[in-house]
């Protein structure tokens, strides 16, 4: 499949004549499958977005630069890159204050109606493509986007040396938060999930305690967390969207 941010006609132009001034043509190497993608595929909606027309998914991806626009100076053909999927369309107040991801007109790869990167070739704004070192695989490059989510969350939560943390959910985002929290100095991390295999992975990745969610109430879950840590956590990072986890936190 060939794909692009706007249309196949534009992609044909990019392949034949080169991308526009500030864009790059990418050969896609790896794409992650986010929980949001699964909701789009199964339910036709997710995260406040609705699939009303055919759309190519994929917002966690890495690739190789094939061609660059005439105004692109920091990239060249052959560069290996990880991608920031959100690109502002307007210079509104959110963009001017550095919160372009909140702009209501922001382009977002793979979030309807904008096309994503589960395809062979893709055109993207060069300013939102970041070179990755040779030591990183393309698969790891595709995980840079979810990793950035965890870094942002831990910064917002002000994780610091000695913190005791409760993470709800041991999916990709939960595990990323586990890694980042530990790297930022968290002393103890307890993580919960419905699935035993996810909790096993969390333990292997450095979780101090794991809790399998059964049929507990939010209050009972909170008491389990307290029992594991010996006290209530300093910080809770919620990575599920489940009401019981929000209440337990």
Buried (B, 14 or more C-beta within 10 A) or exposed (E): EEBBBEEEEBBEBBBEEBBBEEBBBBEBBBBBBBBBBEBBEEEEBBEEBEBEEEBBBBBBBBBBBBBBBEEBEEBEEEBBBBBBBBBBEEEBEBBEEEEBBEBEEBBBBBBBEBBBBBBEBBBBBBBBBBEBEEEBBBEBBBBBBBBBBBBEBBEEBEBBEEBBBBBBBBBBBBBBBBBBBBEBEBBBBBBBBEEEEBBBBBBEBBBBBBBBBEEBEBEEBBBBBBEBBEEEBBBBBBBBEBEBBEEBB
